[in-house]
Every structure is written in structure tokens, then in C-alpha cells.
Amino acid sequence: MAQEDVTAVATNGAGPVETHLVFTEFKQMLLVEAQKVGDAVTFYKSAFGAIESGHSLYPKRKLDQELPHVLSSELNLAGSSFVVCDVSSLPGFSTAKSEGSGVTFLLGTKDAEAAVAKAVDAGAVKVEVTEAEVELGFKGKVTDPFGVTWIFAEKKTVITDENKEV
């Protein structure tokens, strides 16, 4: 479904002026505990092969020898991007580990079993897939060290008369 223009009408005494509002991007923002952005980035690179496309650093350090504190990092994964952000930089927000947050991502893969194994090797905890989830096509599930649940689904290949090899 394509993004439709949202029309807004503004007046400055001379009459209505029409402007069009267009959204240029939509990203998930994942909040992690204070000073854990670097750990999260390392986990997502290791477990899922995420690629870091940018980051922002905390502008103040006590000593020049200290490693810079990463405030946020943008990661690309499976054609989408999301931002991992230090919760301390956003007062009033809570992390994915907060009770009842319900942060869940779905990844499509050809080998859900291997995806679960790789995530567990990187530090995630395997979660059993329920019967209802299996009926939805989910093949594996883990919870990462930052409280996010990752569900792995394998795309089913439907064989019809049109695409059947002879």
C-alpha cells in the first residue's frame, strides 16, 4: 500500500494555503538499558548478521582515554532498519525488558532451527513455540538479552500447476 499525501490547510490572513505532508521513513526504535547500546549492537550483529549503518555518541566524557558512550545505533536487518537507543537519553520511556512491554520482531528465514541455534549461541534464550504459533507458520522463538522476542518463520513454497516442474 503506497503512502498517501496528507493535506493540511494553513491560513496566515491571506487565505488558505495547501501543504502536503509526506512521511519519508518508518523505523522501529528499540530502547535498551543505560550504556547497553554497544552490547545490543554486538548481539544483533552476531545473532542475526545485522549491519550498523550509523551511530551517535554521548558528547561528554570524563577522560579522553574513556571509550565513547554510544547513545544510539541504526542497524539494517533483512531489508529493514531499526534504531537501538539508550533509554537514559529518553526520559519517561522504558526498555524492552520492562514488564508488559511485549516487544516482538518476526524474521523470515529458510532455516528457523539454525536461526534459533545462532541466536542462542550469541546469548538469547530459546522459547518454546506454542501450537497456535505453529499454525501461524512460526518455527522458532527466542528472547534476546535485552528483552526482545524474536520469532522465526519459514516461508512456505506453494506448488501449483502453474509453477510445477514437468
N, C-alpha and C positions, 0 to 999 in steps of 0.2 A: 504494500500500500504506500503510495507516494505521499510525501509531506505536502499538505495544502497550505497555501498562504492564509494567514490570519490577518484580517483587515481591522485596523484601528482608526478611529476618526478623532482628530485633534483640532481645536479651534484656538486662534490667537487674536480674535477680534475681527479678522478679515474674512472669515468664512471657513468652512470645513476643509481640512487638508487630509488626504488619504495616505496612509503609510502601510507598507506590508511588512509583517513580521515573519521571518523565516528562521527556523532553528537549523543550525549548521552541524550539530553533533549531539549525540546522546551517549553518555558513558555511565557505567556503574562506578560508584565510589565505595571502596571497602575501607572501613576505619579499623585500625589496629591499635593495640596498647601503646602508650608513650614509648618512644625510642625503639619500636619493633619493626619499622618500615623496612630496614635493611634485611632483617631476618625473614620477613614475609617475601621480599623480592627474591632472596636466595632460595626459599622454599618453592615458590611458583616457577622459578627457572628450572630447578632440579626436578620437581614432580611433574610438571606439565610442559616444559620447554617454552615457557613464556619468554618474550623478548622485551627488554626495557627500552623504551623509546624516549625517555626523558625523566628528569627528577628535579626537585627543588631542595635546597639545603637551608638549614636554620642559619640565619645570618650572623649570629653571635656565638663565639667560642671563648672559653676561658683562656686557653693557651693555643698558640699556633701548632703545637705538637698534637693536640687532640684531633681525632678523626671527626670530620664534619657530621653533624646530626642530620639525617635525611628526613625532611618533613613529608614529602610525597614522592611517588614514583608512578609513572604511567607505564603499564605493561600491555603488550599485544599478545593475544592468545586466540588461535583458531579464527583469525579474521576479525576479531573484535578487540576492543581495548577497554581497560578499566584502570582506575586510579587507586593506588594503595596510599592511605593518608594517616598520619599520626593524629590520634584522637585529641591529644593535648593542644593541637593547633586550632581545634574547633570546639570552643566551649559550648556545653549544652548537648553535645552529641554523645552517643555511646558506641562501643565496639561491637563487632560481630559476636564476640564471646558473651555479651550481656544476655542475661536470661530473657528468653522470648523474642530475641531478635529475628530468628528464622531466616538468616541469610543462606540462600541456596543457589548454586550455579549448576547448569547442565552442560556437559561436554559430550559431543557426538564422537565416536571412535569406531574403528574396525575391530579393536580388541580390548574390551572392557576389563577383562581379567588382568591383562598386562598393565593397563592404566591404574587399576587398584593397587597392584603389586608395586609399581613405581612410586605411587603416592605414599604408600605405607613405608617403603624404604626411605623416603625423604622426611618422614615424621608424622604422617597422617595416621588416623585410627580407622580401621575398617568398620563399617556399619552394615549390618545385615539388611538386605533388600526385602521389603515386605511382599506378600503375594499380590497385593493391589499394585505395587510399583512394577512388579514383573509383568503384569498385564498391560501396563502402560509402555512397556518396552525397555524399562530400566534394567541394566545388567550388573551394576556395581555402584557402591556408595562409600564415601569416606568423609570424615570430618578432619579438617586440617588443624594445625596447632593454633590457629587464630580464630577458631570457632565457626568457620565456613563449611557448610556441607557441599560436597561435590558429587553429583550424580552422573554416571556414565551410561550412555545409551548407544547401542549398536544399531546402525541404520539397516533396516531390512530391505533386501532386494526382492522385489516382486517380479515373478516371471509370468509374463502373459504371452499370448500367441504372437503379439507384435514384436516382442524383443527376445523370443525364444530362438536359440541357435538350432539350425537344422542339421 
